[in-house]
């Protein structure tokens, strides 16, 4: 039996290589740059709303919404950083707390969110065990011990409401009526453009006193963002001609998502380094696009509920060279449910799940009419067959088949 290849030499050689990156953090989503191209209007608008905090006057609550990667988080954090610098310089008692409500174990229940908030202000709240009312009391007690202005940034706030309902937002926006010394303002950030419309009217009126929509970036604007970040992240002249333009075009196709553009060029750089290249080429960018897309789909599939996974597994077991319809998938689905020990859903519900998988971009499910026999969905894959085989194996592990 051959001995496993030792890695010490690999890592030694890796350390000797000349890196392509000088500051990879400049391409990460949580990086706040010194300048933010094409968002002057939004920066000025938010700064104008928050400025009264420097006079210890409560600013209006702000609601920011727009698609993923349109600059909402980076702009709000940039303005918050500048505000905080001025407050420190002038000895103004301002405290800013940022929470991403999508993070697991941070905002998946009202208890956890309030515990996280209370702990941000120095309270010692256990992860479980206290009545929620008691956490609110501890939180109020901790923030109301002196005259102070608090700005709370709740990112991906729609995720919080989908998990806990909007009662928590009502409680938070009512907190000021119970405070004697401190005052608190909110910035709510959402990728869901119609999220506010579905809130309780009382929550909506108090949370979104000011609203600001962030439009998606176009390809030329994305090029400017990429040029600036590439200049910070990579060594000079390692990005070949055409890479930034193609990267911007990829991201513009994805609704102008700057975060995706930055991730794409970062992964392209990592691919080039792995292949011992001293330049990042368009070929590396294409490889990065394929890798990210594959990882995204695997991630979606792994986080699907069991019933969604069985429906998808059933589709992967169809002969996709022929025309396949909902009924064909449903017959296989019932067999797979028996294998997994799960009760089959109705064909109508399975048809709904197929429509959801279509929206996620894993399959195409075109609704067609069969005359007096009603309507059905014609199913085909929206991903390469090689990826489907890989996903099939992932699903077999997850479902224990």
C-alpha positions as CSV (number, residue, x, y, z in Angstrom):
1,X,0.0,0.0,0.0
2,X,1.5,3.4,-1.0
3,X,2.1,6.0,1.7
4,X,0.0,9.1,1.7
5,X,1.7,12.1,0.1
6,X,3.2,14.4,2.7
7,X,2.0,18.0,2.7
8,X,4.9,19.7,4.4
9,X,6.7,20.3,1.1
10,X,3.5,21.7,-0.4
11,X,3.0,24.2,2.3
12,X,6.7,25.2,2.2
13,X,6.5,25.8,-1.5
14,X,3.2,27.8,-1.0
15,X,5.0,30.1,1.4
16,X,7.8,30.7,-1.1
17,X,5.3,31.8,-3.9
18,X,4.9,35.4,-4.7
19,X,1.2,36.2,-3.7
20,X,-1.1,37.9,-6.1
21,X,-3.0,39.6,-3.3
22,X,-1.8,42.4,-1.0
23,X,-5.0,42.9,0.9
24,X,-7.7,40.3,0.2
25,X,-10.0,41.8,2.9
26,X,-10.7,44.7,0.4
27,X,-12.8,42.2,-1.6
28,X,-14.9,40.9,1.3
29,X,-18.5,41.9,1.9
30,X,-17.8,43.2,5.4
31,X,-15.1,45.6,4.2
32,X,-15.9,49.3,4.5
33,X,-13.9,51.3,2.0
34,X,-12.8,55.0,2.4
35,X,-14.8,56.0,-0.7
36,X,-17.9,54.4,-2.2
37,X,-18.4,55.2,-5.9
38,X,-21.9,56.0,-7.2
39,X,-23.6,56.3,-3.8
40,X,-23.0,60.0,-3.0
41,X,-26.7,60.8,-3.0
42,X,-27.5,58.0,-0.6
43,X,-24.6,58.9,1.7
44,X,-25.6,62.5,1.9
45,X,-29.2,61.6,2.5
46,X,-28.5,59.2,5.4
47,X,-25.9,61.6,6.9
48,X,-28.4,64.4,6.9
49,X,-31.0,62.2,8.8
50,X,-28.4,61.0,11.4
51,X,-26.6,64.3,12.0
52,X,-29.0,65.4,14.8
53,X,-27.5,62.6,17.0
54,X,-24.4,64.8,17.3
55,X,-26.6,67.3,19.2
56,X,-28.1,64.5,21.3
57,X,-31.3,64.8,19.4
58,X,-33.0,61.5,18.3
59,X,-32.7,61.1,14.5
60,X,-35.7,59.7,12.5
61,X,-35.7,55.9,12.0
62,X,-34.6,55.0,8.5
63,X,-35.6,52.1,6.3
64,X,-33.2,51.2,3.5
65,X,-34.1,48.7,0.8
66,X,-32.8,47.4,-2.5
67,X,-31.5,44.3,-4.1
68,X,-28.6,42.3,-2.7
69,X,-25.2,44.0,-3.4
70,X,-26.7,47.5,-4.1
71,X,-24.6,49.1,-1.4
72,X,-27.1,49.4,1.5
73,X,-24.9,47.8,4.2
74,X,-21.6,49.3,3.1
75,X,-23.2,52.8,2.9
76,X,-24.9,52.6,6.3
77,X,-21.7,51.3,7.9
78,X,-19.6,54.0,6.2
79,X,-21.9,56.8,7.5
80,X,-22.1,55.2,10.9
81,X,-18.2,55.0,11.1
82,X,-17.9,58.7,10.1
83,X,-20.6,59.7,12.6
84,X,-18.8,57.8,15.4
85,X,-15.5,59.4,14.6
86,X,-17.0,62.9,15.0
87,X,-18.8,61.8,18.2
88,X,-15.6,60.6,19.7
89,X,-13.8,63.8,18.7
90,X,-16.5,65.9,20.3
91,X,-16.9,63.6,23.4
92,X,-20.5,62.9,22.5
93,X,-22.0,59.8,24.1
94,X,-23.1,57.9,21.0
95,X,-23.1,54.1,20.7
96,X,-23.7,52.3,17.4
97,X,-24.6,48.6,17.3
98,X,-24.8,46.6,14.0
99,X,-26.6,43.2,13.9
100,X,-27.1,41.0,10.9
101,X,-30.5,39.3,11.4
102,X,-29.6,36.5,8.9
103,X,-26.9,35.1,11.2
104,X,-27.9,31.9,12.9
105,X,-28.0,32.0,16.7
106,X,-28.3,35.8,16.6
107,X,-31.8,36.6,15.4
108,X,-33.6,33.3,14.9
109,X,-35.8,34.0,17.9
110,X,-36.9,37.1,19.8
111,X,-35.1,35.8,22.9
112,X,-31.8,35.4,21.0
113,X,-31.9,38.8,19.4
114,X,-32.7,40.6,22.6
115,X,-30.0,38.6,24.5
116,X,-27.5,39.6,21.8
117,X,-28.5,43.3,22.1
118,X,-28.4,43.2,25.9
119,X,-25.0,41.6,25.8
120,X,-23.8,44.3,23.3
121,X,-24.4,46.8,26.0
122,X,-22.6,44.8,28.7
123,X,-25.5,42.9,30.3
124,X,-24.8,39.3,31.1
125,X,-27.7,37.5,29.6
126,X,-27.6,33.6,29.2
127,X,-28.3,32.1,25.7
128,X,-31.5,30.5,27.1
129,X,-33.6,30.3,30.2
130,X,-35.0,33.8,31.1
131,X,-38.5,35.0,30.3
132,X,-38.4,37.4,27.3
133,X,-39.8,40.2,29.5
134,X,-36.9,39.9,31.8
135,X,-34.4,40.3,28.9
136,X,-36.2,43.5,27.8
137,X,-36.0,44.8,31.4
138,X,-32.2,44.0,31.6
139,X,-31.7,45.7,28.2
140,X,-33.6,48.8,29.2
141,X,-31.8,49.0,32.6
142,X,-28.4,48.7,30.9
143,X,-29.0,51.3,28.2
144,X,-30.8,53.8,30.4
145,X,-28.1,54.3,33.0
146,X,-26.8,57.6,31.5
147,X,-27.7,60.2,28.8
148,X,-26.7,58.6,25.6
149,X,-27.7,58.3,22.0
150,X,-28.0,54.8,20.5
151,X,-28.1,53.9,16.8
152,X,-29.1,50.3,16.1
153,X,-28.5,48.9,12.6
154,X,-30.6,45.8,11.8
155,X,-29.4,44.3,8.6
156,X,-31.6,41.8,6.6
157,X,-34.4,42.8,8.9
158,X,-36.9,40.9,6.7
159,X,-35.1,37.6,7.8
160,X,-35.8,38.5,11.5
161,X,-39.6,39.1,10.8
162,X,-39.9,35.9,8.7
163,X,-38.5,33.9,11.8
164,X,-40.1,35.8,14.7
165,X,-43.0,37.9,13.3
166,X,-43.1,41.7,13.5
167,X,-44.0,41.9,17.2
168,X,-40.3,42.3,18.1
169,X,-40.1,45.4,15.8
170,X,-43.1,46.8,17.5
171,X,-41.6,46.3,21.0
172,X,-38.2,47.8,19.9
173,X,-39.7,50.9,18.3
174,X,-41.8,51.4,21.5
175,X,-38.7,51.3,23.7
176,X,-38.1,55.1,23.6
177,X,-41.4,55.7,25.5
178,X,-39.9,53.7,28.5
179,X,-36.4,55.4,28.4
180,X,-35.7,58.3,30.7
181,X,-32.1,59.2,29.9
182,X,-31.1,57.3,26.7
183,X,-32.7,57.5,23.2
184,X,-32.5,54.9,20.4
185,X,-32.9,55.2,16.7
186,X,-33.1,52.4,14.1
187,X,-31.7,51.7,10.6
188,X,-33.6,48.8,9.1
189,X,-32.0,47.2,6.0
190,X,-33.9,44.8,3.7
191,X,-33.3,43.1,0.3
192,X,-37.1,42.6,0.0
193,X,-38.6,45.5,-1.9
194,X,-42.1,44.9,-0.6
195,X,-41.2,43.9,2.9
196,X,-42.4,47.1,4.5
197,X,-45.8,46.8,2.9
198,X,-46.5,43.6,4.8
199,X,-45.7,44.9,8.2
200,X,-48.3,45.8,10.9
201,X,-49.3,49.5,10.1
202,X,-48.1,50.6,13.6
203,X,-44.7,49.1,13.0
204,X,-44.4,50.5,9.5
205,X,-45.2,54.0,10.6
206,X,-42.7,54.0,13.5
207,X,-39.9,52.0,11.7
208,X,-39.9,53.7,8.3
209,X,-40.1,57.4,9.2
210,X,-37.6,57.9,6.4
211,X,-37.3,55.5,3.5
212,X,-34.5,55.2,0.9
213,X,-34.4,52.8,-2.1
214,X,-31.0,51.8,-3.4
215,X,-31.1,51.1,-7.2
216,X,-29.0,48.3,-8.6
217,X,-25.6,49.1,-10.1
218,X,-25.1,49.0,-13.9
219,X,-22.1,47.4,-15.6
220,X,-20.1,50.6,-15.9
221,X,-20.7,51.5,-12.2
222,X,-19.6,48.0,-11.2
223,X,-16.4,48.4,-13.2
224,X,-15.6,51.6,-11.2
225,X,-16.2,49.7,-7.9
226,X,-14.1,46.8,-9.1
227,X,-11.2,49.0,-10.3
228,X,-11.1,50.7,-6.9
229,X,-11.2,47.5,-4.8
230,X,-8.8,45.6,-7.2
231,X,-6.3,48.5,-6.7
232,X,-6.4,47.8,-2.9
233,X,-6.6,44.0,-3.0
234,X,-4.2,42.9,-5.7
235,X,-0.6,43.6,-6.6
236,X,-0.2,46.1,-9.5
237,X,-0.8,44.8,-13.0
238,X,-1.8,41.2,-12.1
239,X,-5.3,41.6,-13.5
240,X,-5.3,41.0,-17.2
241,X,-7.2,43.2,-19.7
242,X,-10.9,42.4,-20.0
243,X,-11.2,40.7,-16.6
244,X,-12.8,43.6,-14.8
245,X,-15.1,44.3,-17.7
246,X,-16.3,40.7,-17.9
247,X,-16.7,40.4,-14.1
248,X,-18.8,43.6,-14.1
249,X,-20.9,42.2,-17.0
250,X,-21.5,38.9,-15.0
251,X,-22.6,40.8,-11.9
252,X,-24.8,43.3,-13.9
253,X,-26.6,40.3,-15.3
254,X,-27.3,39.3,-11.6
255,X,-29.3,42.5,-10.9
256,X,-26.2,44.7,-10.4
257,X,-24.9,42.8,-7.4
258,X,-21.5,44.5,-6.4
259,X,-21.0,41.9,-3.6
260,X,-21.1,39.1,-6.2
261,X,-18.7,41.0,-8.5
262,X,-16.2,41.3,-5.6
263,X,-16.6,37.7,-4.7
264,X,-16.1,36.6,-8.3
265,X,-12.8,38.5,-8.8
266,X,-11.5,37.3,-5.4
267,X,-12.2,33.6,-6.3
268,X,-10.7,34.2,-9.7
269,X,-7.5,35.4,-8.0
270,X,-7.5,32.4,-5.7
271,X,-7.9,30.0,-8.7
272,X,-5.0,31.8,-10.5
273,X,-2.8,31.4,-7.3
274,X,-3.7,27.7,-7.0
275,X,-2.5,27.2,-10.6
276,X,0.7,29.1,-10.0
277,X,-0.2,31.8,-12.4
278,X,1.3,35.3,-12.0
279,X,-1.7,37.0,-13.6
280,X,-5.5,36.7,-13.3
281,X,-7.0,35.9,-16.6
282,X,-10.6,35.8,-18.1
283,X,-10.2,31.9,-18.1
284,X,-9.7,32.1,-14.3
285,X,-12.8,34.3,-14.0
286,X,-14.9,31.8,-16.0
287,X,-13.7,29.0,-13.7
288,X,-14.6,31.2,-10.6
289,X,-18.1,31.8,-12.0
290,X,-18.6,28.1,-12.5
291,X,-17.3,27.3,-9.0
292,X,-19.4,29.9,-7.2
293,X,-22.5,28.8,-9.1
294,X,-21.9,25.2,-8.2
295,X,-21.3,26.0,-4.6
296,X,-24.4,28.2,-4.5
297,X,-26.6,25.4,-5.9
298,X,-25.1,22.8,-3.5
299,X,-25.8,25.2,-0.6
300,X,-29.4,25.7,-1.7
301,X,-30.0,22.0,-2.1
302,X,-28.5,21.2,1.4
303,X,-30.7,23.7,3.1
304,X,-33.9,22.6,1.4
305,X,-36.6,20.9,3.6
306,X,-36.6,17.1,3.3
307,X,-39.7,17.1,1.1
308,X,-38.0,19.6,-1.3
309,X,-34.9,17.4,-1.4
310,X,-37.0,14.3,-2.2
311,X,-38.8,16.1,-5.0
312,X,-35.5,17.2,-6.5
313,X,-34.0,13.7,-6.1
314,X,-37.0,12.3,-7.9
315,X,-36.5,14.7,-10.8
316,X,-32.8,13.7,-11.0
317,X,-34.0,10.1,-11.4
318,X,-36.1,10.9,-14.4
319,X,-34.9,10.3,-18.0
320,X,-34.3,13.9,-18.8
321,X,-33.5,13.2,-22.4
322,X,-37.3,12.6,-22.9
323,X,-40.0,15.1,-22.2
324,X,-40.9,14.8,-18.5
325,X,-43.9,16.2,-16.6
326,X,-45.1,16.7,-13.0
327,X,-46.9,13.3,-13.0
328,X,-43.7,11.4,-14.0
329,X,-41.8,13.1,-11.1
330,X,-44.7,12.4,-8.7
331,X,-44.7,8.7,-9.4
332,X,-41.0,8.4,-8.6
333,X,-41.4,10.8,-5.6
334,X,-44.0,8.5,-3.9
335,X,-41.5,5.6,-4.2
336,X,-38.7,7.7,-2.7
337,X,-41.0,8.8,0.2
338,X,-41.5,5.2,1.1
339,X,-37.7,4.6,1.0
340,X,-37.2,7.6,3.4
341,X,-40.2,6.7,5.6
342,X,-42.0,10.0,4.9
343,X,-45.6,10.6,4.1
344,X,-46.1,11.7,0.5
345,X,-47.6,15.1,-0.2
346,X,-50.4,15.6,-2.7
347,X,-49.5,16.0,-6.4
348,X,-50.6,19.7,-6.2
349,X,-48.2,20.4,-3.3
350,X,-45.4,18.6,-5.2
351,X,-46.2,20.8,-8.2
352,X,-45.8,23.9,-5.9
353,X,-42.3,22.6,-4.8
354,X,-41.3,22.1,-8.4
355,X,-42.3,25.7,-9.1
356,X,-40.1,26.8,-6.1
357,X,-37.1,24.8,-7.5
358,X,-37.7,26.5,-10.8
359,X,-37.5,29.9,-9.1
360,X,-34.2,28.8,-7.4
361,X,-32.7,28.2,-10.9
362,X,-32.0,24.4,-10.4
363,X,-34.7,23.2,-12.9
364,X,-36.9,24.7,-15.6
365,X,-40.6,23.9,-15.1
366,X,-42.7,25.4,-17.9
367,X,-46.5,25.3,-17.3
368,X,-48.2,23.8,-20.4
369,X,-51.9,23.2,-21.1
370,X,-53.1,19.7,-21.8
371,X,-56.5,20.9,-22.9
372,X,-59.4,19.2,-21.1
373,X,-56.8,17.3,-19.0
374,X,-55.8,20.5,-17.2
375,X,-52.3,22.0,-16.9
376,X,-49.0,20.4,-15.9
377,X,-45.3,21.4,-15.8
378,X,-42.8,20.3,-18.3
379,X,-39.5,19.7,-16.4
380,X,-35.9,20.1,-17.6
381,X,-32.6,20.8,-15.8
382,X,-31.3,24.3,-15.6
383,X,-27.8,23.1,-14.5
384,X,-25.2,20.9,-16.3
385,X,-25.8,17.1,-16.1
386,X,-22.4,16.7,-14.3
387,X,-23.6,19.1,-11.5
388,X,-26.9,17.1,-11.3
389,X,-25.0,13.9,-10.7
390,X,-22.9,15.6,-8.0
391,X,-26.1,16.9,-6.4
392,X,-27.8,13.5,-6.6
393,X,-25.0,12.1,-4.4
394,X,-25.3,15.0,-2.0
395,X,-29.1,14.3,-1.7
396,X,-28.5,10.5,-1.2
397,X,-26.3,11.3,1.8
398,X,-28.8,13.9,3.2
399,X,-31.8,11.6,2.7
400,X,-30.0,8.4,3.8
401,X,-30.9,6.6,0.6
